[in-house]
């Protein structure tokens, strides 16, 4: 990996760490975030995946779009501190093989 690319990745990572430590998760923040949370049915109706506790501060659920055939996928964990790193999953019936939905 060249040094310019590595420096960009390190800078991005430092920014994410700084942003996540600047957020204080409080019950009031969760009330504001989760005023109208989705349901599994509303996500299914929208053709998206229901993810419990995937909002900012892991307060409530969100609907996450699926990846299409041959899209790049990442089987990494979804949570990074108070800011969730939402990795989209392959559509039902597809799976992530060598970082591609097949």
N, C-alpha and C positions, 0 to 999 in steps of 0.2 A: 504494500500500500504506500503510495507516495506521501511525502510529508505535508503537502497542501491539503490533501484529502483527510489525513489524520488530524491535522490542526482544526479543520472545519468540524469534524466529528467531536473532538474534545471541546470546542467552543459551544457547540449545540448541547452537549451533555452538561457542561457547566451552567448554561442558561436554564436548562430544565431543572437542575438541582436548586438553583437560586430561586426559580419561580415556585417550586414546590415548597420550599422552606418559608416563603413569604406568605403563604396561605395559612390562615388559622381556621380550622374546621370547628365551627360552633353549632349548637342547636339552631340558632337564629339563621345562620347561613344555610343549613340544611332545609329549614322551612322555606326559605326563599327559592332554593334550587328545586325543591320537590313540590311546588304548588300544584302541578298537574302531571303527575308521573304516568307513564304509559302502563298498559297491562299486557300480559302475554298475547291476548287476543288482538289488541290494537296494533302491536308490532307485527303479528302474523298477517293481519289484514293489509298492512303496508309492505309486506314482503321483506321484512327485516327480522333480525334476531333479538329476542328479549334478553337483556342482561341485567340481573339483579345487582344492586350496589355498584353500578359502573359509572355513576355520575361523579362530578367533582366532589371530593371528600367521601366518596362512596356512600352518599346519603340515600340514593334511590336508584331505581332502574332506568335504563335508557334503551332505545331501539337502535341497533347497529346494522347498517347495510351489509349484505353478504358480498363476498367476492365472486366474480364470474369465472367461467372455465378458463384455465391457463393464466389467470391473474396471479401475481406474486403473493405468496402467503408467508406468514411468520408464526411458527408454533410457540413463540415465547409467551411468558406470563403477561397478563393484562394490566397489572397494577404497579405503579411506580409512585410510592408515597401518597400524598393527598390528591395528586393529579393522576387519574387513570390513563394509562397508555392503551388505548383501545385498538387491539389487533382484530381486524375483521377476519371472520372465519369463512371458509368455503361454503357454498350453498349446500343444503342437505343433499346427500347422495354423492357429494364430491369429497375429496380429502386432500390434505396438503402433503405432497410428495416432492422432495427436492425443491422446496419453496415455490411450488406451483400447484394451483388447484386443478386436480384431475379427477 
